[in-house]
Amino acid sequence: MTEQLIDAMVSLTHIMEEESEQLSRAPYFPEMPEIAAVKLRLTGRIEAEVARMKREAPDNWAERLAPEERERLAEASRGLRDASTVNQQILKRQIDLSTDMMGAIAAEAQRLTGTRNMTYSAGGGLASSEAPAPISINARL
């Protein structure tokens, strides 16, 4: 009953572990888009399997499982949880680093382009404003 669900969970766990290992070595690798697509497909498959099992046994499908099947499902769930936690931490770190880097690039561009404007007001005072520096991002790494 849960064979496809467990298979998808174990596969997703392995994919997340592989992605975490790759990201811990380098911030980008060529297979990254493929891994993201596989993660989405496996997540969809897990959701579909859980929905199917809830339709077949709406009261509580997990209680109907044999003890050894329940243990295999629990083990797959724990493995997926642990891999997800590590993967989430590494991805958060990568996103934070990218955000910091973009902020530093924007600040340096603004400093170099001198986008600070000074204008005289009607009463003779000076007003200053800083326009954001134009930044173009090359989406291809």
ZITA-V897249 format. One record per run of one state. SS is the DSSP state (A for helix, B for strand, O for the rest). FROM is the first residue (numbers start at 0). TO is the last residue. If there is no record, write none. Layout:
# ZITA-V897249
ss:from:to
SS:FROM:TO
SS:FROM:TO
This chain:
# ZITA-V897249
ss:from:to
O:0:1
A:2:24
O:25:30
A:31:55
O:56:59
A:60:63
O:64:65
A:66:112
O:113:114
B:115:119
O:120:124
B:125:129
O:130:140
